[in-house]
Amino acid sequence: MSTQAERLRAIVTASRWMTRVLATVAGSGLPDAWVGAGALRDLVWGELYGPGFDPSTVRDVDVVYFDPLHTERADDDRATALLAGLWRRPPWEARNQAAVHLWYHHKFGGSPTPPFRSVAEAVATWPEYATAVAVRATREGTIDICAPHGLDDLLDGVWRRNPVRVDVNHSRVRLARHSPETRWRGVTVIPPVS
């Protein structure tokens, strides 16, 4: 993954917007906090497979953190407000991955899930392999990468369902909503099948 990791780090650090997002998250004090999913995919695919990245099109900035001591939904709201207080512009959405098992099945259906033991375990369940990636800025000024399924789909422009948690129907809904083949002309879509 080292060559792919260096490619991703180069894309992230070339984006002034993303480096500010990462610096804001790092400075927030949220425990084990990372940025990933759609905002990261939008940056990479905008630069590699689209007309360039436009931060104004980002629907939300998914910030995941891990805090087993504060698992109420109000804690996520406070974390989101904290980030907005540091920088108002991005549409922040902070979610404690230590609490996902308490609400996920109510929101998305299915059976209750066991608690995650880490951010990496949570990221491994995200809906597509290309979005099952998170990054964070370190104190040393480098970029850490959490990519449990690797970086190939993200960097090679492949939209493919991650079957770990997302069922085929939910995947089809996401595919229709995001329209990756229209937004990023060079992306390959592998339709979800049962």
C-alpha positions as CSV (number, residue, x, y, z in Angstrom):
1,M,0.0,0.0,0.0
2,S,3.0,2.3,0.3
3,T,2.9,3.6,-3.3
4,Q,-0.8,4.1,-3.1
5,A,-0.5,5.7,0.3
6,E,2.0,8.2,-1.1
7,R,-0.4,9.0,-3.9
8,L,-3.2,9.6,-1.5
9,R,-1.0,11.7,0.8
10,A,0.0,13.9,-2.2
11,I,-3.6,14.5,-3.2
12,V,-4.6,15.3,0.4
13,T,-1.7,17.7,1.0
14,A,-2.1,19.5,-2.3
15,S,-5.7,20.5,-1.2
16,R,-5.6,23.6,1.0
17,W,-9.2,22.9,1.9
18,M,-8.5,19.3,3.1
19,T,-5.4,20.3,5.0
20,R,-7.4,22.9,6.8
21,V,-10.1,20.3,7.5
22,L,-7.5,17.9,8.9
23,A,-5.8,20.7,11.0
24,T,-9.2,21.7,12.4
25,V,-10.0,18.1,13.4
26,A,-6.5,17.6,14.9
27,G,-6.9,20.8,16.9
28,S,-10.4,19.9,18.2
29,G,-9.2,17.5,20.9
30,L,-11.7,14.8,19.8
31,P,-10.1,11.5,20.7
32,D,-8.8,9.3,17.8
33,A,-10.4,11.6,15.3
34,W,-10.3,11.0,11.5
35,V,-11.8,12.4,8.3
36,G,-13.1,10.0,5.7
37,A,-15.9,8.6,3.5
38,G,-17.5,11.0,1.0
39,A,-15.4,14.1,1.5
40,L,-12.2,12.2,0.9
41,R,-13.7,10.3,-2.0
42,D,-14.9,13.6,-3.6
43,L,-11.4,15.1,-3.3
44,V,-9.6,12.1,-4.8
45,W,-12.1,11.4,-7.6
46,G,-12.6,15.1,-8.4
47,E,-8.8,15.5,-8.9
48,L,-8.3,12.1,-10.7
49,Y,-11.5,11.4,-12.5
50,G,-13.5,14.7,-12.7
51,P,-13.1,18.4,-13.4
52,G,-11.2,19.0,-10.2
53,F,-12.3,19.2,-6.6
54,D,-14.8,21.8,-5.5
55,P,-15.3,22.0,-1.7
56,S,-18.6,23.7,-2.1
57,T,-20.1,20.4,-3.4
58,V,-19.2,18.4,-0.3
59,R,-22.4,17.2,1.3
60,D,-20.8,16.6,4.7
61,V,-17.4,16.2,6.2
62,D,-17.5,12.9,8.1
63,V,-15.4,13.1,11.2
64,V,-15.2,9.9,13.1
65,Y,-13.7,9.6,16.5
66,F,-13.6,7.0,19.3
67,D,-14.7,7.8,22.8
68,P,-16.3,4.9,24.8
69,L,-17.0,7.2,27.7
70,H,-19.3,9.6,25.8
71,T,-21.8,7.6,23.7
72,E,-25.0,9.7,23.8
73,R,-26.3,11.2,20.5
74,A,-26.0,14.6,22.2
75,D,-22.2,13.9,22.4
76,D,-22.0,13.7,18.6
77,D,-24.0,17.0,18.4
78,R,-21.5,18.6,20.8
79,A,-18.6,17.3,18.7
80,T,-20.1,18.6,15.5
81,A,-20.7,22.0,17.2
82,L,-17.1,22.1,18.5
83,L,-15.8,21.6,14.9
84,A,-18.2,24.3,13.6
85,G,-17.0,26.7,16.3
86,L,-13.4,26.2,15.0
87,W,-14.3,26.6,11.3
88,R,-17.9,27.4,10.3
89,R,-17.8,26.7,6.6
90,P,-17.6,22.9,6.1
91,P,-20.8,20.9,6.8
92,W,-19.3,18.9,9.7
93,E,-20.8,15.6,10.9
94,A,-19.0,14.1,13.8
95,R,-19.9,10.5,14.9
96,N,-18.4,8.6,17.8
97,Q,-17.7,5.1,16.4
98,A,-17.8,3.7,19.9
99,A,-21.6,4.5,19.9
100,V,-22.6,3.3,16.4
101,H,-24.0,0.0,17.8
102,L,-26.5,2.0,19.9
103,W,-28.2,3.7,16.9
104,Y,-27.2,2.2,13.6
105,H,-29.9,-0.5,13.4
106,H,-32.6,2.0,14.3
107,K,-31.6,4.3,11.5
108,F,-30.7,1.8,8.7
109,G,-32.5,-1.4,9.8
110,G,-31.2,-4.8,10.2
111,S,-30.1,-6.4,13.5
112,P,-28.1,-4.6,16.2
113,T,-24.4,-4.7,15.6
114,P,-21.7,-5.4,18.1
115,P,-19.7,-2.5,19.5
116,F,-16.7,-1.4,17.5
117,R,-13.4,-1.7,19.3
118,S,-11.6,1.0,17.2
119,V,-12.0,3.5,14.4
120,A,-10.4,1.0,11.9
121,E,-13.0,-1.6,12.7
122,A,-15.7,0.9,12.0
123,V,-14.2,2.2,8.8
124,A,-14.0,-1.4,7.5
125,T,-17.8,-1.5,7.5
126,W,-18.4,1.7,5.4
127,P,-20.6,1.3,2.3
128,E,-18.1,1.2,-0.5
129,Y,-14.5,0.1,-0.5
130,A,-13.6,3.5,-2.0
131,T,-15.2,5.3,0.9
132,A,-13.9,2.9,3.6
133,V,-10.9,5.1,4.0
134,A,-10.0,7.8,6.5
135,V,-7.1,10.2,7.1
136,R,-5.8,12.4,9.9
137,A,-3.0,14.9,10.4
138,T,-0.3,13.9,12.9
139,R,1.6,16.2,15.2
140,E,4.6,15.6,13.1
141,G,2.9,17.1,10.1
142,T,2.3,13.8,8.2
143,I,-0.9,12.1,7.2
144,D,-2.0,8.9,8.7
145,I,-4.2,6.6,6.6
146,C,-6.8,4.1,7.8
147,A,-7.7,1.8,4.9
148,P,-8.8,-1.6,6.1
149,H,-9.6,-2.7,2.5
150,G,-6.7,-0.9,0.9
151,L,-6.6,2.1,-1.4
152,D,-7.1,0.5,-4.8
153,D,-10.8,1.3,-5.3
154,L,-10.4,4.9,-4.1
155,L,-7.3,5.7,-6.2
156,D,-8.3,3.6,-9.2
157,G,-11.8,5.1,-9.4
158,V,-13.9,2.0,-8.6
159,W,-17.3,2.2,-7.0
160,R,-17.9,-1.2,-5.5
161,R,-20.2,-2.2,-2.6
162,N,-18.6,-3.2,0.6
163,P,-20.7,-6.2,1.7
164,V,-19.6,-6.2,5.3
165,R,-22.7,-4.3,6.4
166,V,-24.5,-2.7,3.5
167,D,-27.1,-4.8,1.8
168,V,-27.7,-4.8,-2.0
169,N,-30.8,-2.7,-1.8
170,H,-29.2,0.0,0.3
171,S,-26.2,-0.1,-2.0
172,R,-28.5,0.5,-5.0
173,V,-30.1,3.5,-3.3
174,R,-26.6,5.0,-2.6
175,L,-25.5,4.4,-6.2
176,A,-28.6,6.1,-7.6
177,R,-28.3,9.0,-5.1
178,H,-24.6,9.6,-5.7
179,S,-24.5,9.0,-9.5
180,P,-20.8,8.4,-9.6
181,E,-20.7,7.7,-13.3
182,T,-22.1,11.1,-14.0
183,R,-20.1,13.1,-11.4
184,W,-16.8,11.5,-12.2
185,R,-16.6,10.4,-15.9
186,G,-13.6,8.2,-15.4
187,V,-15.0,6.1,-12.5
188,T,-15.9,2.5,-13.0
189,V,-19.2,1.3,-11.3
190,I,-19.5,-2.3,-10.3
191,P,-23.3,-2.6,-9.8
192,P,-24.3,-4.3,-6.5
193,V,-25.6,-7.8,-7.0
194,S,-27.1,-10.3,-4.5
